[in-house]
């Protein structure tokens, strides 16, 4: 996108697991720092900790039952650093970083969103016990794993003080920072990342977390200066075509997006193709 389009900045959003006990399902987090917590060095059990890694997870400490020495042949995991190549840095001289900072100016714009009203209910019969809140300035972790384990959840919070865990944010933030583009991450908390009793709540409250995220994104975009509204500010015509995939909570059973999402996408594609046929020939770059 950055290479091909006139990108002004990236508003990255989605849902995430809740790692922080002071946060709740349905809350929205806008972090100021993100780490790639999936960049591991898997160490031999006889290798001492204390190398170049940021932190270590000693698997032997979690033996049940505990034995003398806590020996475990899986050894330990070392959490490594990213190599950041930046347009503001020296050529071919990467900087070792563990945390990627989101854009400070955009965080300041987002600060007013902490007062906004978020949705509390999925439908008339399924509501959260408390009103969700939006918090700006926490930390987030990313890895290519879905966290649904209470002990590992506690390790992430105790070691890195992160409040959410997702699978994409650090890659997006790293790309933006490397290329000098502003970036903000907005994540709705959909589950407790393993701290729950019973099954994971993402199927139950994922749609609510997504809806609260979308509300926060729309409110943030309203606060951006007009020069970030690319189409309008640059005089380009724009049209939005969306297929309706679900009832956004008004259904009596589970959300229909998995059942009818592909149909909505297909109808959207048909509408787009028909609209393109109606455009004047000067809009068709191949004409």
SVG drawing of the C-alpha trace seen along z (x, -y; Angstrom):
<svg xmlns="http://www.w3.org/2000/svg" viewBox="-34 -20 59 54">
<polyline fill="none" stroke="black" stroke-width="0.4" points="0.0,0.0 2.7,-2.4 4.6,-1.7 1.6,-1.9 -0.8,-4.4 -0.7,-8.0 -0.8,-6.9 -0.8,-9.6 -0.7,-7.3 -2.1,-3.9 -5.1,-3.5 -4.7,0.2 -7.5,1.8 -9.0,5.2 -9.7,7.3 -7.2,8.6 -6.9,10.8 -7.0,9.0 -3.8,9.5 -4.4,6.8 -6.7,7.6 -7.6,3.9 -9.2,4.1 -12.3,6.0 -13.9,7.7 -15.4,5.0 -12.8,2.4 -10.8,0.7 -7.0,0.2 -5.0,-2.3 -1.3,-1.4 1.6,-3.7 4.1,-0.8 4.0,2.6 6.4,5.5 6.8,8.6 6.6,11.2 6.9,14.0 10.6,13.4 12.1,16.3 15.5,17.8 14.8,21.3 17.8,22.0 19.3,25.3 18.6,26.2 22.4,26.0 22.7,22.4 22.7,19.7 20.3,16.8 21.6,13.3 22.6,12.9 21.3,10.4 17.7,11.2 15.2,8.8 13.6,11.4 13.5,15.1 10.8,17.7 12.3,20.6 10.0,23.5 11.4,25.5 9.8,23.1 6.4,24.4 7.1,28.1 4.2,29.9 5.1,31.2 8.2,29.1 11.4,31.1 14.9,30.2 16.6,27.9 13.4,27.6 15.1,29.3 13.3,29.4 14.8,30.5 12.8,27.8 15.1,25.3 14.0,21.6 12.8,19.0 14.7,15.8 12.7,12.9 14.7,11.2 14.9,7.7 13.7,6.5 16.1,4.8 14.6,1.5 15.7,-0.1 14.4,-3.6 14.3,-6.5 15.6,-8.6 18.5,-6.3 21.8,-5.5 21.9,-3.5 22.4,0.2 22.7,-0.4 19.7,1.2 18.7,0.3 18.0,3.1 14.6,2.3 12.2,4.3 9.4,1.7 7.9,-0.1 6.3,-3.5 3.1,-4.6 2.8,-8.2 2.7,-10.6 0.6,-13.3 -2.1,-10.8 -2.1,-9.5 -2.8,-13.0 -5.7,-13.2 -7.0,-9.9 -6.9,-11.0 -10.3,-12.6 -11.8,-9.3 -11.5,-8.0 -14.8,-9.9 -16.7,-8.1 -19.6,-5.8 -19.0,-2.2 -21.5,0.7 -22.3,2.9 -24.6,5.5 -24.3,8.0 -28.1,8.2 -31.0,7.7 -30.2,10.9 -26.3,10.8 -24.7,7.8 -21.4,7.2 -21.7,6.5 -20.0,3.1 -19.8,0.4 -16.7,0.8 -14.0,-1.9 -11.4,-3.1 -7.8,-3.6 -5.0,-5.3 -1.3,-4.7 -1.0,-1.1 1.4,1.5 0.6,4.3 2.2,7.6 2.0,9.3 2.9,12.9 1.7,15.4 0.0,17.4 -3.5,17.1 -3.0,16.7 -5.5,18.8 -3.4,19.8 -3.7,18.2 -0.1,18.9 1.4,17.5 -0.9,14.6 0.4,13.8 4.0,14.1 3.4,11.6 1.9,9.1 4.4,9.6 7.4,9.5 6.4,6.9 3.4,5.1 1.4,5.5 -2.4,5.1 -3.4,6.8 -2.2,9.6 -2.9,9.8 -1.3,11.3 -0.7,8.3 0.0,4.9 3.7,5.0 4.3,5.8 2.1,2.9 3.7,0.5 7.2,1.6 6.5,1.0 5.1,-2.5 7.9,-3.5 10.5,-2.1 9.1,-4.2 8.3,-7.3 4.5,-7.1 2.3,-7.9 0.5,-4.9 -2.1,-4.3 -3.4,-0.9 -6.9,-0.5 -7.9,2.9 -11.1,4.1 -10.6,6.7 -12.6,9.8 -11.5,12.4 -9.4,13.0 -6.6,14.8 -7.0,17.9 -7.9,16.4 -11.5,17.4 -13.2,20.5 -14.6,22.6 -14.3,21.9 -12.8,18.7 -15.2,15.8 -14.2,14.6 -17.1,16.3 -19.5,14.8 -18.1,11.2 -15.9,11.0 -18.6,9.1 -19.1,6.6 -15.3,6.0 -15.2,5.5 -18.2,3.0 -16.6,1.0 -13.3,0.9 -15.1,-0.3 -16.8,-3.1 -13.4,-4.2 -11.9,-4.2 -14.7,-6.3 -14.4,-8.8 -10.6,-9.0 -10.8,-9.6 -13.1,-12.6 -10.4,-14.1 -7.7,-13.9 -6.8,-17.1 -8.4,-17.5 -5.2,-16.8 -5.5,-13.2 -8.8,-12.8 -7.1,-11.9 -10.0,-11.7 -11.9,-14.8 -8.9,-17.0 -7.3,-16.2 -10.4,-16.7 -10.9,-13.0 -14.3,-11.5 -15.1,-8.6 -17.8,-6.1 -18.3,-3.4 -19.9,-0.1 -20.6,2.3 -22.5,5.6 -24.4,6.2 -23.2,9.5 -25.0,9.6 -27.5,7.9 -24.9,6.3 -26.4,7.9 -30.1,7.8 -30.2,11.5 -31.6,14.1 -28.8,16.7 -25.1,16.4 -23.9,13.7 -24.6,14.5 -21.3,13.2 -19.8,16.7 -22.9,17.9 -23.6,15.1 -20.3,13.1 -19.2,14.7 -22.6,14.0 -22.4,10.3 -18.9,10.1 -20.0,11.7 -22.9,9.2 -20.5,6.3 -18.1,7.5 -21.0,7.7 -22.1,4.2 -18.5,2.9 -18.1,4.5 -21.5,3.1 -20.6,-0.4 -17.2,-0.3 -19.0,0.5 -21.0,-2.7 -18.0,-5.0 -17.0,-7.3 -14.2,-5.8 -11.6,-8.3 -11.8,-6.5 -10.8,-3.2 -7.0,-3.4 -6.8,-0.6 -9.1,-2.3"/>
</svg>
